[in-house]
């Protein structure tokens, strides 16, 4: 029982932690992201994630925190969509 409660608390806390790195995410606003991409004349990078997805956590820890990835993300308008909400 305690282990189950601990895991539940851990999952809930992980959902509160924002994405790391310097990627300037537009969060959950599809219309704003499309407008920004049109104004900047840049392609849209869409990151679909959930709070419970272990692969998403690995992407955030290993990929989105990488300096080369964050540097290259400047060529895109980055949209972060929480699929738990939609």
ZIZI-V262213 format. One record per residue. BURIAL is 1 if it has 24 or more other C-alpha atoms within 12 Angstrom, else 0. D_FIRST is the distance of its C-alpha to the first C-alpha in whole Angstrom. Layout:
BEGIN
burial->[BURIAL:BURIAL]
d_first->[D_FIRST:D_FIRST]
END
This chain:
BEGIN
burial->[0:0:0:0:0:0:0:0:0:0:0:0:0:0:1:0:0:1:1:0:0:0:1:1:1:1:1:0:0:1:0:0:1:0:0:0:0:0:0:0:0:0:0:1:1:1:1:1:1:1:1:0:0:0:0:1:1:0:0:1:0:0:1:1:0:0:0:0:0:1:0:0:1:0:0:1:1:1:1:1:1:1:0:0:0:0]
d_first->[0:4:5:5:6:9:10:11:12:14:16:17:18:20:22:23:25:28:30:32:35:39:39:40:37:38:35:35:38:40:43:44:43:46:48:47:48:51:53:52:53:50:47:44:41:38:34:32:28:25:22:20:22:22:26:27:25:27:30:30:29:32:34:34:35:37:41:43:40:41:44:45:43:46:48:45:44:40:38:34:33:29:28:25:28:31]
END
